[in-house]
Amino acid sequence: MQYLHPPIKRNEITPLIVFSFFIALSVVLSNHIQITGNTYSGLATQSYITPYGLSDIGVLVAVFTVVLLCCLALYHITRKAITAKSAGDNKPLAAKPIAACTAIMFALHLPYLLTYYPGFVFSDSLSSIGQALGQLPCSNHFPVAYTALIGACIALAHTLGLSTTTGCALYSLMQTFVMCATYSLMIQWIMQRTRIARWWRAILVAVFGLTPYIATYSIALWKDPLFSAAIVAVTVLLFDFVNTSGKITHSSKAWIPMFAMCCIIIAFLRSNGLLIDVGVFAALLLCSAKRTTSLRRAPANAITAIPLAAIALNLLVTGPIYSAADIAPAEKAEGYGIPLNQTARVVALDGDISEADAAYMNELLPFNEYASVYTPTCIDSLKWNSQFNNAALDNDFLMHWISMGIDNPIVYFESWELQTFGYWTINHPLVLLHNGNINGGVPQMLNSQAEANAYGITIKNYLGDTAERILSRANLSIPLGWVTWGITFLAITFFLQGRRRYIIVFVPCLMLVASLLIASPIWYWERYGAALQFLAPFFLALPLALPANPPANNI
C-alpha cells in the first residue's frame, strides 16, 4: 500500500509547476488574441494582439494556482491508476471484434456518403483528380501518393464502365472503411488491454459511428484522414511493441506489415510525416540501445529499421525518381509557412528592417503590397499572390529570416501566436466554438459545382434536405489544445513514475503537434491534428493498460 500511495515528492512537483505555468501563460496570451474579421483572410487590422497590462499578472497567478491544484489532483489519480493491477492480456488483438465494430461503424457512416455523394470534393481534391485524369501537370504540391490513390479508384471505375463520380465514391468508401477499421483497432485495444466493463465497447462504437464530425471527416477527399488513421494505428502498435518487449512481432503476424504500412503512409501523405517518422525512429533507436538482453535487443533493432526505411524511401522517390519523371516538387513556401508570415509581418507593421533585408523582402513581393496582402492567421494570401516570387526563397531566405528575427523578436512571437493559437489555446472562444473543419475547405457544393462538373464529377444528395440538416457538415469537436495539453501531462506523469519506456507511445502525437507549431500555414484546422482527437479514448485508457511493476523494472 505504501508503494501505491506515496506522497508527491519535490522533484515531481517541480515539473508540474512548470507545466501549470505554461498553461496559465497560454490563457493570458489567448485573452489578447482578437479576430474581428474573417478568420482566414482578415488583415492585420482585423487579427491582432491587444496590449498587456498589470491585470494580466493577476490572471496569470490565479489561473496558475487553479491549474496547479488540478494537476496535483490529476497526477495523484493517474499515478494510482498506473500502479494499479488493472492491465488486461497481451495477446494479439482479436480479429472478429475488430471486424464486427468496423462493419457497424461503416454502416453508420454510409448515410453521410449518400447525403454528400460522392464525398466532400474540395478545390484541393480537384487538383489531385485533375492530375490523375491527365488534365493537369503532375506536381507534389499535393502528394503524388494521394493522387495515385484517387487515380486508382477512378481508373477502376472507368474500367468497369462507370463515371469519375463513381471513382470518387469508391475512394470515399475505401477511406471510410480504413478509418472505421482504425477506430475498431483502437477500441479492441482498449477492451483487451484493460479490464473495463464490456459495455464500454458499445459506447465507443456509438461515439465513433454517430459523431457527425468523425463521419464527415471519413468522406472528405483530403490526404489528411488516411494520414490521421496511420498515426492512430502506429500509436497503438507502439504500445504493444514496448509492452511485450518486442514479442508481439512474433505472436502477431499482422503487426510488422501494419507498422511498416503506417510508417510509409505517414511519410508520403503529408510533408510533416517525415518529421513524425524521424521521431519514431529516434525513439526506437534509443529503446533498442537501452535493451540489455539478446531476446529484447533483436526485435527492437529490426523494428527500428522500418521507419528509417520509410524515410529513405520517401527521400528517394520524392527526390531523384520524381525528378526523373518530371514531377514538380512542392513549393518551398509550403514548408516556410510560419517563418514567411513572420517576415511579412515585420514589413506590414513597419518593423525594424535593414536595407539588405528590405531589398530581399521587396524581391519576394513588392514592398508596398505587404500591408494589403499579409494576413496574420494564414499564409495563403501571401504565397498565392500573383506577384509573389517563390524562386526568391532559394536566395538565403533563412538567413534573412534570422536577421529580421533578431531585430523583431516580439513581432515574430506575435506572428507565431496568430498562426498557431488554435493548436494550444484552451480558452479562446473561436477555438471552443469552431465548427468549420469541412466548410473551411470550401466543398464544391458550396463553392462551384460547375468546377467539379468540368472534371466529370456530379455532386448529389440522395437522401434529401432533411438528411443534410440532420447529418450536418458543420460540427464541433474536441479542441486540439485540450488534447495537446492532456497528452503532454500524461507523458510527464509517465516519465515521473519511471515508466519511461512507454514515452515512445506519445512520440507520434507529440511530433505531430511539434510540426503544427513550427510549420502550420493556418491558425486552426482540425483536419491537421485529428489523430489527437481520435486517440483521446486511447490515452484515457492508457494508465489502466500498464503492468503493475515497480518503476525500477523499466529500461
Sequence and secondary structure as in RCSB ss.txt:
>XXXX:A:sequence
MQYLHPPIKRNEITPLIVFSFFIALSVVLSNHIQITGNTYSGLATQSYITPYGLSDIGVLVAVFTVVLLCCLALY
HITRKAITAKSAGDNKPLAAKPIAACTAIMFALHLPYLLTYYPGFVFSDSLSSIGQALGQLPCSNHFPVAYTALI
GACIALAHTLGLSTTTGCALYSLMQTFVMCATYSLMIQWIMQRTRIARWWRAILVAVFGLTPYIATYSIALWKDP
LFSAAIVAVTVLLFDFVNTSGKITHSSKAWIPMFAMCCIIIAFLRSNGLLIDVGVFAALLLCSAKRTTSLRRAPA
NAITAIPLAAIALNLLVTGPIYSAADIAPAEKAEGYGIPLNQTARVVALDGDISEADAAYMNELLPFNEYASVYT
PTCIDSLKWNSQFNNAALDNDFLMHWISMGIDNPIVYFESWELQTFGYWTINHPLVLLHNGNINGGVPQMLNSQA
EANAYGITIKNYLGDTAERILSRANLSIPLGWVTWGITFLAITFFLQGRRRYIIVFVPCLMLVASLLIASPIWYW
ERYGAALQFLAPFFLALPLALPANPPANNI
>XXXX:A:secstr
 TTTS    HHHHHHHHHHHHHHHHHHHHHHTEEE S TTT  TTTEEE    THHHHHHHHHHHHHHHHHHHHH
HHHHHHHHSS     S   HHHHHHHHHHHHHHHHHHHHHTBT B BHHHHHHHHHHTTSS  BTTS HHHHHHH
HHHHHHHHHTT  HHHHHHHHHHHHHHHHHHHHHHHHHHHHHHS   THHHHHHHHHHHH HHHHHHHTB SSHH
HHHHHHHHHHHHHHHHHHTTTTHHHH TTHHHHHHHHHHHHHHHSTTHHHHHHHHHHHHHHHHHH  SHHHHHHH
HHHHHHHHHHHHHHHHIIIIIHHHTT B   GGGT HHHHHHHHHHHHTT    HHHHHHHHHHS GGGHHHH B
TTBSHHHHT TT  GGGGGTTHHHHHHHHHHH HHHHHHHHHHHHHHHH SS HHHHT   TTGGG BTTTS HH
HHHTTT   B SSHHHHHHHS S      HHHHHHHHHHHHHHHHHTT GGGGGGGHHHHHHHHHHHHH SBS  
HHHHHHHHHTHHHHHHGGGGS    GGG  
